[in-house]
Amino acid sequence: MTEERFFLYDETEETKTRFVSFMGDETRFDLAIIISNRYFGKHMVLNIQNGRFAIIGQDDLDEPGYLEEAFRINEKEAQELKGFLQEML
């Protein structure tokens, strides 16, 4: 027996993905940054090393503790990541 699915949305969109790896003073970052029209100008940032991701815009970078919580990283690592993301967003 199959139940009928109720979709909130089901869309396909062309996206642009940037893969970047860099070494900070604290740790190495391996990221996939997905650029889409879906998130109101924000980017989906995926930390490939731990599988955590967040939808990030400039306002999120200004939010204290956002990167630490989203990626489960410490404050020093978050500062390195924030510096990189501020350059590219």
SEFIZA-3560 file (N, C-alpha, C; in Angstrom, 3 decimals):
REM SEFIZA-3560
<numar><xx>0.841</xx><yy>-1.164</yy><zz>0.000</zz><atom>N</atom></numar>
<numar><xx>0.000</xx><yy>0.000</yy><zz>0.000</zz><atom>CA</atom></numar>
<numar><xx>0.897</xx><yy>1.242</yy><zz>0.000</zz><atom>C</atom></numar>
<numar><xx>0.664</xx><yy>2.140</yy><zz>-0.907</zz><atom>N</atom></numar>
<numar><xx>1.410</xx><yy>3.392</yy><zz>-0.973</zz><atom>CA</atom></numar>
<numar><xx>0.552</xx><yy>4.549</yy><zz>-0.504</zz><atom>C</atom></numar>
<numar><xx>1.165</xx><yy>5.374</yy><zz>0.293</zz><atom>N</atom></numar>
<numar><xx>0.484</xx><yy>6.588</yy><zz>0.728</zz><atom>CA</atom></numar>
<numar><xx>0.836</xx><yy>7.709</yy><zz>-0.230</zz><atom>C</atom></numar>
<numar><xx>-0.102</xx><yy>8.596</yy><zz>-0.432</zz><atom>N</atom></numar>
<numar><xx>0.155</xx><yy>9.747</yy><zz>-1.279</zz><atom>CA</atom></numar>
<numar><xx>1.009</xx><yy>10.742</yy><zz>-0.516</zz><atom>C</atom></numar>
<numar><xx>2.087</xx><yy>11.202</yy><zz>-1.147</zz><atom>N</atom></numar>
<numar><xx>2.963</xx><yy>12.173</yy><zz>-0.505</zz><atom>CA</atom></numar>
<numar><xx>2.397</xx><yy>13.571</yy><zz>-0.633</zz><atom>C</atom></numar>
<numar><xx>2.612</xx><yy>14.357</yy><zz>0.399</zz><atom>N</atom></numar>
<numar><xx>2.229</xx><yy>15.760</yy><zz>0.388</zz><atom>CA</atom></numar>
<numar><xx>3.506</xx><yy>16.579</yy><zz>0.320</zz><atom>C</atom></numar>
<numar><xx>3.797</xx><yy>17.144</yy><zz>-0.846</zz><atom>N</atom></numar>
<numar><xx>5.010</xx><yy>17.937</yy><zz>-1.046</zz><atom>CA</atom></numar>
<numar><xx>4.739</xx><yy>19.399</yy><zz>-0.699</zz><atom>C</atom></numar>
<numar><xx>5.617</xx><yy>19.982</yy><zz>0.059</zz><atom>N</atom></numar>
<numar><xx>5.570</xx><yy>21.422</yy><zz>0.280</zz><atom>CA</atom></numar>
<numar><xx>6.154</xx><yy>22.139</yy><zz>-0.933</zz><atom>C</atom></numar>
<numar><xx>7.188</xx><yy>21.550</yy><zz>-1.502</zz><atom>N</atom></numar>
<numar><xx>7.717</xx><yy>21.990</yy><zz>-2.787</zz><atom>CA</atom></numar>
<numar><xx>8.597</xx><yy>20.887</yy><zz>-3.348</zz><atom>C</atom></numar>
<numar><xx>8.769</xx><yy>20.896</yy><zz>-4.643</zz><atom>N</atom></numar>
<numar><xx>9.607</xx><yy>19.927</yy><zz>-5.348</zz><atom>CA</atom></numar>
<numar><xx>10.108</xx><yy>20.635</yy><zz>-6.590</zz><atom>C</atom></numar>
<numar><xx>11.260</xx><yy>21.269</yy><zz>-6.479</zz><atom>N</atom></numar>
<numar><xx>11.795</xx><yy>22.098</yy><zz>-7.553</zz><atom>CA</atom></numar>
<numar><xx>13.222</xx><yy>21.702</yy><zz>-7.872</zz><atom>C</atom></numar>
<numar><xx>13.628</xx><yy>21.963</yy><zz>-9.085</zz><atom>N</atom></numar>
<numar><xx>15.003</xx><yy>21.755</yy><zz>-9.509</zz><atom>CA</atom></numar>
<numar><xx>15.573</xx><yy>23.098</yy><zz>-9.899</zz><atom>C</atom></numar>
<numar><xx>16.809</xx><yy>23.343</yy><zz>-9.501</zz><atom>N</atom></numar>
<numar><xx>17.449</xx><yy>24.623</yy><zz>-9.778</zz><atom>CA</atom></numar>
<numar><xx>18.911</xx><yy>24.403</yy><zz>-10.118</zz><atom>C</atom></numar>
<numar><xx>19.402</xx><yy>25.157</yy><zz>-11.078</zz><atom>N</atom></numar>
<numar><xx>20.831</xx><yy>25.155</yy><zz>-11.379</zz><atom>CA</atom></numar>
<numar><xx>21.545</xx><yy>25.903</yy><zz>-10.264</zz><atom>C</atom></numar>
<numar><xx>22.615</xx><yy>25.323</yy><zz>-9.735</zz><atom>N</atom></numar>
<numar><xx>23.390</xx><yy>25.969</yy><zz>-8.687</zz><atom>CA</atom></numar>
<numar><xx>24.851</xx><yy>26.029</yy><zz>-9.105</zz><atom>C</atom></numar>
<numar><xx>25.598</xx><yy>26.826</yy><zz>-8.377</zz><atom>N</atom></numar>
<numar><xx>27.042</xx><yy>26.899</yy><zz>-8.583</zz><atom>CA</atom></numar>
<numar><xx>27.681</xx><yy>26.460</yy><zz>-7.273</zz><atom>C</atom></numar>
<numar><xx>28.634</xx><yy>25.551</yy><zz>-7.348</zz><atom>N</atom></numar>
<numar><xx>29.295</xx><yy>25.044</yy><zz>-6.155</zz><atom>CA</atom></numar>
<numar><xx>30.787</xx><yy>25.325</yy><zz>-6.242</zz><atom>C</atom></numar>
<numar><xx>31.308</xx><yy>25.907</yy><zz>-5.168</zz><atom>N</atom></numar>
<numar><xx>32.739</xx><yy>26.176</yy><zz>-5.063</zz><atom>CA</atom></numar>
<numar><xx>33.300</xx><yy>25.248</yy><zz>-3.989</zz><atom>C</atom></numar>
<numar><xx>34.322</xx><yy>24.498</yy><zz>-4.327</zz><atom>N</atom></numar>
<numar><xx>35.000</xx><yy>23.642</yy><zz>-3.366</zz><atom>CA</atom></numar>
<numar><xx>36.299</xx><yy>24.329</yy><zz>-2.988</zz><atom>C</atom></numar>
<numar><xx>36.516</xx><yy>24.499</yy><zz>-1.702</zz><atom>N</atom></numar>
<numar><xx>37.719</xx><yy>25.196</yy><zz>-1.254</zz><atom>CA</atom></numar>
<numar><xx>38.260</xx><yy>24.513</yy><zz>-0.001</zz><atom>C</atom></numar>
<numar><xx>39.576</xx><yy>24.409</yy><zz>0.059</zz><atom>N</atom></numar>
<numar><xx>40.254</xx><yy>23.855</yy><zz>1.218</zz><atom>CA</atom></numar>
<numar><xx>41.341</xx><yy>24.845</yy><zz>1.615</zz><atom>C</atom></numar>
<numar><xx>41.394</xx><yy>25.172</yy><zz>2.902</zz><atom>N</atom></numar>
<numar><xx>42.466</xx><yy>26.045</yy><zz>3.363</zz><atom>CA</atom></numar>
<numar><xx>42.863</xx><yy>25.651</yy><zz>4.775</zz><atom>C</atom></numar>
<numar><xx>44.098</xx><yy>25.983</yy><zz>5.113</zz><atom>N</atom></numar>
<numar><xx>44.643</xx><yy>25.679</yy><zz>6.423</zz><atom>CA</atom></numar>
<numar><xx>44.732</xx><yy>26.966</yy><zz>7.209</zz><atom>C</atom></numar>
<numar><xx>44.043</xx><yy>27.023</yy><zz>8.340</zz><atom>N</atom></numar>
<numar><xx>44.156</xx><yy>28.151</yy><zz>9.249</zz><atom>CA</atom></numar>
<numar><xx>45.211</xx><yy>27.856</yy><zz>10.299</zz><atom>C</atom></numar>
<numar><xx>45.333</xx><yy>28.718</yy><zz>11.274</zz><atom>N</atom></numar>
<numar><xx>46.272</xx><yy>28.479</yy><zz>12.373</zz><atom>CA</atom></numar>
<numar><xx>45.790</xx><yy>27.348</yy><zz>13.265</zz><atom>C</atom></numar>
<numar><xx>44.476</xx><yy>27.168</yy><zz>13.347</zz><atom>N</atom></numar>
<numar><xx>43.891</xx><yy>26.188</yy><zz>14.249</zz><atom>CA</atom></numar>
<numar><xx>43.569</xx><yy>24.848</yy><zz>13.592</zz><atom>C</atom></numar>
<numar><xx>43.088</xx><yy>24.884</yy><zz>12.350</zz><atom>N</atom></numar>
<numar><xx>42.608</xx><yy>23.651</yy><zz>11.713</zz><atom>CA</atom></numar>
<numar><xx>42.543</xx><yy>23.822</yy><zz>10.200</zz><atom>C</atom></numar>
<numar><xx>42.289</xx><yy>22.735</yy><zz>9.543</zz><atom>N</atom></numar>
<numar><xx>42.071</xx><yy>22.728</yy><zz>8.096</zz><atom>CA</atom></numar>
<numar><xx>40.566</xx><yy>22.763</yy><zz>7.845</zz><atom>C</atom></numar>
<numar><xx>40.177</xx><yy>23.512</yy><zz>6.827</zz><atom>N</atom></numar>
<numar><xx>38.775</xx><yy>23.578</yy><zz>6.426</zz><atom>CA</atom></numar>
<numar><xx>38.635</xx><yy>23.039</yy><zz>5.008</zz><atom>C</atom></numar>
<numar><xx>37.728</xx><yy>22.111</yy><zz>4.822</zz><atom>N</atom></numar>
<numar><xx>37.350</xx><yy>21.597</yy><zz>3.510</zz><atom>CA</atom></numar>
<numar><xx>35.873</xx><yy>21.916</yy><zz>3.347</zz><atom>C</atom></numar>
<numar><xx>35.576</xx><yy>22.844</yy><zz>2.449</zz><atom>N</atom></numar>
<numar><xx>34.216</xx><yy>23.364</yy><zz>2.335</zz><atom>CA</atom></numar>
<numar><xx>33.659</xx><yy>23.199</yy><zz>0.928</zz><atom>C</atom></numar>
<numar><xx>32.355</xx><yy>23.029</yy><zz>0.858</zz><atom>N</atom></numar>
<numar><xx>31.608</xx><yy>23.154</yy><zz>-0.391</zz><atom>CA</atom></numar>
<numar><xx>30.655</xx><yy>24.319</yy><zz>-0.162</zz><atom>C</atom></numar>
<numar><xx>30.738</xx><yy>25.321</yy><zz>-1.010</zz><atom>N</atom></numar>
<numar><xx>29.901</xx><yy>26.511</yy><zz>-0.884</zz><atom>CA</atom></numar>
<numar><xx>28.949</xx><yy>26.518</yy><zz>-2.068</zz><atom>C</atom></numar>
<numar><xx>27.667</xx><yy>26.373</yy><zz>-1.776</zz><atom>N</atom></numar>
<numar><xx>26.646</xx><yy>26.244</yy><zz>-2.808</zz><atom>CA</atom></numar>
<numar><xx>25.907</xx><yy>27.566</yy><zz>-2.946</zz><atom>C</atom></numar>
<numar><xx>25.931</xx><yy>28.099</yy><zz>-4.160</zz><atom>N</atom></numar>
<numar><xx>25.281</xx><yy>29.370</yy><zz>-4.451</zz><atom>CA</atom></numar>
<numar><xx>23.988</xx><yy>29.061</yy><zz>-5.192</zz><atom>C</atom></numar>
<numar><xx>22.886</xx><yy>29.562</yy><zz>-4.633</zz><atom>N</atom></numar>
<numar><xx>21.558</xx><yy>29.271</yy><zz>-5.151</zz><atom>CA</atom></numar>
<numar><xx>20.691</xx><yy>30.514</yy><zz>-5.030</zz><atom>C</atom></numar>
<numar><xx>19.612</xx><yy>30.562</yy><zz>-5.758</zz><atom>N</atom></numar>
<numar><xx>18.649</xx><yy>31.645</yy><zz>-5.619</zz><atom>CA</atom></numar>
<numar><xx>17.637</xx><yy>31.364</yy><zz>-4.513</zz><atom>C</atom></numar>
<numar><xx>17.646</xx><yy>30.180</yy><zz>-3.974</zz><atom>N</atom></numar>
<numar><xx>16.625</xx><yy>29.733</yy><zz>-3.029</zz><atom>CA</atom></numar>
<numar><xx>16.676</xx><yy>30.455</yy><zz>-1.694</zz><atom>C</atom></numar>
<numar><xx>17.830</xx><yy>30.814</yy><zz>-1.194</zz><atom>N</atom></numar>
<numar><xx>17.965</xx><yy>31.281</yy><zz>0.186</zz><atom>CA</atom></numar>
<numar><xx>18.178</xx><yy>32.789</yy><zz>0.301</zz><atom>C</atom></numar>
<numar><xx>17.516</xx><yy>33.550</yy><zz>-0.543</zz><atom>N</atom></numar>
<numar><xx>17.497</xx><yy>35.001</yy><zz>-0.442</zz><atom>CA</atom></numar>
<numar><xx>18.900</xx><yy>35.612</yy><zz>-0.412</zz><atom>C</atom></numar>
<numar><xx>19.785</xx><yy>35.114</yy><zz>-1.280</zz><atom>N</atom></numar>
<numar><xx>21.136</xx><yy>35.657</yy><zz>-1.377</zz><atom>CA</atom></numar>
<numar><xx>22.140</xx><yy>35.036</yy><zz>-0.422</zz><atom>C</atom></numar>
<numar><xx>21.686</xx><yy>34.124</yy><zz>0.418</zz><atom>N</atom></numar>
<numar><xx>22.602</xx><yy>33.451</yy><zz>1.334</zz><atom>CA</atom></numar>
<numar><xx>23.205</xx><yy>32.234</yy><zz>0.636</zz><atom>C</atom></numar>
<numar><xx>24.316</xx><yy>31.739</yy><zz>1.176</zz><atom>N</atom></numar>
<numar><xx>25.008</xx><yy>30.587</yy><zz>0.621</zz><atom>CA</atom></numar>
<numar><xx>24.868</xx><yy>29.396</yy><zz>1.569</zz><atom>C</atom></numar>
<numar><xx>24.786</xx><yy>28.212</yy><zz>0.993</zz><atom>N</atom></numar>
<numar><xx>24.805</xx><yy>27.000</yy><zz>1.793</zz><atom>CA</atom></numar>
<numar><xx>26.276</xx><yy>26.576</yy><zz>1.901</zz><atom>C</atom></numar>
<numar><xx>26.785</xx><yy>26.526</yy><zz>3.130</zz><atom>N</atom></numar>
<numar><xx>28.180</xx><yy>26.183</yy><zz>3.365</zz><atom>CA</atom></numar>
<numar><xx>28.224</xx><yy>24.830</yy><zz>4.059</zz><atom>C</atom></numar>
<numar><xx>28.895</xx><yy>23.885</yy><zz>3.417</zz><atom>N</atom></numar>
<numar><xx>29.005</xx><yy>22.516</yy><zz>3.925</zz><atom>CA</atom></numar>
<numar><xx>30.440</xx><yy>22.252</yy><zz>4.345</zz><atom>C</atom></numar>
<numar><xx>30.615</xx><yy>21.871</yy><zz>5.603</zz><atom>N</atom></numar>
<numar><xx>31.924</xx><yy>21.450</yy><zz>6.086</zz><atom>CA</atom></numar>
<numar><xx>32.056</xx><yy>19.967</yy><zz>5.756</zz><atom>C</atom></numar>
<numar><xx>32.857</xx><yy>19.640</yy><zz>4.774</zz><atom>N</atom></numar>
<numar><xx>32.965</xx><yy>18.268</yy><zz>4.288</zz><atom>CA</atom></numar>
<numar><xx>33.557</xx><yy>17.348</yy><zz>5.349</zz><atom>C</atom></numar>
<numar><xx>34.406</xx><yy>17.875</yy><zz>6.215</zz><atom>N</atom></numar>
<numar><xx>35.066</xx><yy>17.040</yy><zz>7.219</zz><atom>CA</atom></numar>
<numar><xx>34.096</xx><yy>16.470</yy><zz>8.246</zz><atom>C</atom></numar>
<numar><xx>33.110</xx><yy>17.260</yy><zz>8.673</zz><atom>N</atom></numar>
<numar><xx>32.208</xx><yy>16.736</yy><zz>9.704</zz><atom>CA</atom></numar>
<numar><xx>30.747</xx><yy>16.642</yy><zz>9.249</zz><atom>C</atom></numar>
<numar><xx>30.477</xx><yy>17.006</yy><zz>7.986</zz><atom>N</atom></numar>
<numar><xx>29.135</xx><yy>16.865</yy><zz>7.442</zz><atom>CA</atom></numar>
<numar><xx>28.136</xx><yy>17.891</yy><zz>7.939</zz><atom>C</atom></numar>
<numar><xx>28.585</xx><yy>18.903</yy><zz>8.652</zz><atom>N</atom></numar>
<numar><xx>27.684</xx><yy>19.947</yy><zz>9.147</zz><atom>CA</atom></numar>
<numar><xx>27.562</xx><yy>21.030</yy><zz>8.091</zz><atom>C</atom></numar>
<numar><xx>26.398</xx><yy>21.655</yy><zz>8.015</zz><atom>N</atom></numar>
<numar><xx>26.216</xx><yy>22.734</yy><zz>7.055</zz><atom>CA</atom></numar>
<numar><xx>25.319</xx><yy>23.809</yy><zz>7.639</zz><atom>C</atom></numar>
<numar><xx>25.397</xx><yy>24.987</yy><zz>7.032</zz><atom>N</atom></numar>
<numar><xx>24.550</xx><yy>26.101</yy><zz>7.450</zz><atom>CA</atom></numar>
<numar><xx>24.274</xx><yy>26.972</yy><zz>6.237</zz><atom>C</atom></numar>
<numar><xx>23.155</xx><yy>27.674</yy><zz>6.293</zz><atom>N</atom></numar>
<numar><xx>22.814</xx><yy>28.670</yy><zz>5.281</zz><atom>CA</atom></numar>
<numar><xx>23.272</xx><yy>30.003</yy><zz>5.856</zz><atom>C</atom></numar>
<numar><xx>24.224</xx><yy>30.643</yy><zz>5.166</zz><atom>N</atom></numar>
<numar><xx>24.938</xx><yy>31.774</yy><zz>5.759</zz><atom>CA</atom></numar>
<numar><xx>24.899</xx><yy>32.997</yy><zz>4.859</zz><atom>C</atom></numar>
<numar><xx>24.589</xx><yy>34.112</yy><zz>5.473</zz><atom>N</atom></numar>
<numar><xx>24.692</xx><yy>35.427</yy><zz>4.863</zz><atom>CA</atom></numar>
<numar><xx>25.494</xx><yy>36.323</yy><zz>5.789</zz><atom>C</atom></numar>
<numar><xx>25.718</xx><yy>37.548</yy><zz>5.375</zz><atom>N</atom></numar>
<numar><xx>26.507</xx><yy>38.479</yy><zz>6.186</zz><atom>CA</atom></numar>
<numar><xx>25.901</xx><yy>38.658</yy><zz>7.579</zz><atom>C</atom></numar>
<numar><xx>24.574</xx><yy>38.698</yy><zz>7.659</zz><atom>N</atom></numar>
<numar><xx>23.924</xx><yy>38.873</yy><zz>8.964</zz><atom>CA</atom></numar>
<numar><xx>24.228</xx><yy>37.719</yy><zz>9.909</zz><atom>C</atom></numar>
<numar><xx>24.376</xx><yy>36.516</yy><zz>9.375</zz><atom>N</atom></numar>
<numar><xx>24.703</xx><yy>35.354</yy><zz>10.205</zz><atom>CA</atom></numar>
<numar><xx>26.132</xx><yy>35.433</yy><zz>10.728</zz><atom>C</atom></numar>
<numar><xx>27.041</xx><yy>35.954</yy><zz>9.904</zz><atom>N</atom></numar>
<numar><xx>28.429</xx><yy>36.101</yy><zz>10.333</zz><atom>CA</atom></numar>
<numar><xx>28.554</xx><yy>37.095</yy><zz>11.480</zz><atom>C</atom></numar>
<numar><xx>27.650</xx><yy>38.040</yy><zz>11.539</zz><atom>N</atom></numar>
<numar><xx>27.662</xx><yy>39.043</yy><zz>12.604</zz><atom>CA</atom></numar>
<numar><xx>27.016</xx><yy>38.547</yy><zz>13.892</zz><atom>C</atom></numar>
<numar><xx>26.368</xx><yy>37.398</yy><zz>13.836</zz><atom>N</atom></numar>
<numar><xx>25.662</xx><yy>36.834</yy><zz>14.991</zz><atom>CA</atom></numar>
<numar><xx>26.662</xx><yy>36.077</yy><zz>15.881</zz><atom>C</atom></numar>
<numar><xx>26.869</xx><yy>36.530</yy><zz>17.123</zz><atom>N</atom></numar>
<numar><xx>27.826</xx><yy>35.856</yy><zz>18.017</zz><atom>CA</atom></numar>
<numar><xx>27.470</xx><yy>34.383</yy><zz>18.214</zz><atom>C</atom></numar>
<numar><xx>28.474</xx><yy>33.529</yy><zz>18.077</zz><atom>N</atom></numar>
<numar><xx>28.307</xx><yy>32.101</yy><zz>18.326</zz><atom>CA</atom></numar>
<numar><xx>27.660</xx><yy>31.307</yy><zz>17.213</zz><atom>C</atom></numar>
<numar><xx>27.270</xx><yy>31.969</yy><zz>16.129</zz><atom>N</atom></numar>
<numar><xx>26.545</xx><yy>31.268</yy><zz>15.054</zz><atom>CA</atom></numar>
<numar><xx>27.404</xx><yy>30.173</yy><zz>14.413</zz><atom>C</atom></numar>
<numar><xx>28.617</xx><yy>30.517</yy><zz>14.010</zz><atom>N</atom></numar>
<numar><xx>29.475</xx><yy>29.532</yy><zz>13.345</zz><atom>CA</atom></numar>
<numar><xx>29.887</xx><yy>28.418</yy><zz>14.292</zz><atom>C</atom></numar>
<numar><xx>30.153</xx><yy>28.765</yy><zz>15.553</zz><atom>N</atom></numar>
<numar><xx>30.538</xx><yy>27.751</yy><zz>16.535</zz><atom>CA</atom></numar>
<numar><xx>29.434</xx><yy>26.703</yy><zz>16.684</zz><atom>C</atom></numar>
<numar><xx>28.213</xx><yy>27.176</yy><zz>16.778</zz><atom>N</atom></numar>
<numar><xx>27.073</xx><yy>26.273</yy><zz>16.947</zz><atom>CA</atom></numar>
<numar><xx>26.788</xx><yy>25.485</yy><zz>15.666</zz><atom>C</atom></numar>
<numar><xx>26.767</xx><yy>26.168</yy><zz>14.547</zz><atom>N</atom></numar>
<numar><xx>26.403</xx><yy>25.521</yy><zz>13.283</zz><atom>CA</atom></numar>
<numar><xx>27.392</xx><yy>24.431</yy><zz>12.884</zz><atom>C</atom></numar>
<numar><xx>28.688</xx><yy>24.708</yy><zz>13.087</zz><atom>N</atom></numar>
<numar><xx>29.708</xx><yy>23.761</yy><zz>12.631</zz><atom>CA</atom></numar>
<numar><xx>30.372</xx><yy>22.986</yy><zz>13.769</zz><atom>C</atom></numar>
<numar><xx>29.932</xx><yy>23.275</yy><zz>15.011</zz><atom>N</atom></numar>
<numar><xx>30.524</xx><yy>22.635</yy><zz>16.194</zz><atom>CA</atom></numar>
<numar><xx>32.039</xx><yy>22.796</yy><zz>16.202</zz><atom>C</atom></numar>
<numar><xx>32.462</xx><yy>24.048</yy><zz>16.135</zz><atom>N</atom></numar>
<numar><xx>33.885</xx><yy>24.379</yy><zz>16.172</zz><atom>CA</atom></numar>
<numar><xx>34.118</xx><yy>25.353</yy><zz>17.319</zz><atom>C</atom></numar>
<numar><xx>35.399</xx><yy>25.495</yy><zz>17.700</zz><atom>N</atom></numar>
<numar><xx>35.691</xx><yy>26.407</yy><zz>18.799</zz><atom>CA</atom></numar>
<numar><xx>35.785</xx><yy>27.851</yy><zz>18.294</zz><atom>C</atom></numar>
<numar><xx>35.951</xx><yy>28.779</yy><zz>19.217</zz><atom>N</atom></numar>
<numar><xx>35.923</xx><yy>30.200</yy><zz>18.888</zz><atom>CA</atom></numar>
<numar><xx>37.061</xx><yy>30.609</yy><zz>17.942</zz><atom>C</atom></numar>
<numar><xx>38.253</xx><yy>30.064</yy><zz>18.156</zz><atom>N</atom></numar>
<numar><xx>39.387</xx><yy>30.404</yy><zz>17.283</zz><atom>CA</atom></numar>
<numar><xx>39.152</xx><yy>29.893</yy><zz>15.863</zz><atom>C</atom></numar>
<numar><xx>38.655</xx><yy>28.671</yy><zz>15.748</zz><atom>N</atom></numar>
<numar><xx>38.347</xx><yy>28.118</yy><zz>14.432</zz><atom>CA</atom></numar>
<numar><xx>37.255</xx><yy>28.942</yy><zz>13.757</zz><atom>C</atom></numar>
<numar><xx>36.261</xx><yy>29.343</yy><zz>14.533</zz><atom>N</atom></numar>
<numar><xx>35.161</xx><yy>30.143</yy><zz>13.988</zz><atom>CA</atom></numar>
<numar><xx>35.667</xx><yy>31.485</yy><zz>13.468</zz><atom>C</atom></numar>
<numar><xx>36.630</xx><yy>32.093</yy><zz>14.137</zz><atom>N</atom></numar>
<numar><xx>37.181</xx><yy>33.365</yy><zz>13.675</zz><atom>CA</atom></numar>
<numar><xx>37.896</xx><yy>33.197</yy><zz>12.333</zz><atom>C</atom></numar>
<numar><xx>38.614</xx><yy>32.092</yy><zz>12.173</zz><atom>N</atom></numar>
<numar><xx>39.285</xx><yy>31.822</yy><zz>10.893</zz><atom>CA</atom></numar>
<numar><xx>38.265</xx><yy>31.604</yy><zz>9.785</zz><atom>C</atom></numar>
<numar><xx>37.246</xx><yy>30.831</yy><zz>10.072</zz><atom>N</atom></numar>
<numar><xx>36.205</xx><yy>30.569</yy><zz>9.082</zz><atom>CA</atom></numar>
<numar><xx>35.457</xx><yy>31.856</yy><zz>8.744</zz><atom>C</atom></numar>
<numar><xx>35.142</xx><yy>32.646</yy><zz>9.757</zz><atom>N</atom></numar>
<numar><xx>34.445</xx><yy>33.909</yy><zz>9.549</zz><atom>CA</atom></numar>
<numar><xx>35.263</xx><yy>34.838</yy><zz>8.642</zz><atom>C</atom></numar>
<numar><xx>36.577</xx><yy>34.915</yy><zz>8.879</zz><atom>N</atom></numar>
<numar><xx>37.435</xx><yy>35.752</yy><zz>8.039</zz><atom>CA</atom></numar>
<numar><xx>37.376</xx><yy>35.348</yy><zz>6.583</zz><atom>C</atom></numar>
<numar><xx>37.421</xx><yy>34.038</yy><zz>6.336</zz><atom>N</atom></numar>
<numar><xx>37.332</xx><yy>33.550</yy><zz>4.956</zz><atom>CA</atom></numar>
<numar><xx>35.977</xx><yy>33.865</yy><zz>4.350</zz><atom>C</atom></numar>
<numar><xx>34.909</xx><yy>33.566</yy><zz>5.078</zz><atom>N</atom></numar>
<numar><xx>33.568</xx><yy>33.760</yy><zz>4.537</zz><atom>CA</atom></numar>
<numar><xx>33.255</xx><yy>35.241</yy><zz>4.311</zz><atom>C</atom></numar>
<numar><xx>33.774</xx><yy>36.128</yy><zz>5.138</zz><atom>N</atom></numar>
<numar><xx>33.560</xx><yy>37.551</yy><zz>4.932</zz><atom>CA</atom></numar>
<numar><xx>34.194</xx><yy>38.013</yy><zz>3.619</zz><atom>C</atom></numar>
<numar><xx>35.309</xx><yy>37.420</yy><zz>3.247</zz><atom>N</atom></numar>
<numar><xx>35.977</xx><yy>37.764</yy><zz>1.985</zz><atom>CA</atom></numar>
<numar><xx>35.174</xx><yy>37.302</yy><zz>0.777</zz><atom>C</atom></numar>
<numar><xx>34.512</xx><yy>36.151</yy><zz>0.911</zz><atom>N</atom></numar>
<numar><xx>33.872</xx><yy>35.565</yy><zz>-0.278</zz><atom>CA</atom></numar>
<numar><xx>32.385</xx><yy>35.827</yy><zz>-0.392</zz><atom>C</atom></numar>
<numar><xx>31.717</xx><yy>36.217</yy><zz>0.700</zz><atom>N</atom></numar>
<numar><xx>30.265</xx><yy>36.461</yy><zz>0.612</zz><atom>CA</atom></numar>
<numar><xx>29.979</xx><yy>37.850</yy><zz>0.058</zz><atom>C</atom></numar>
//
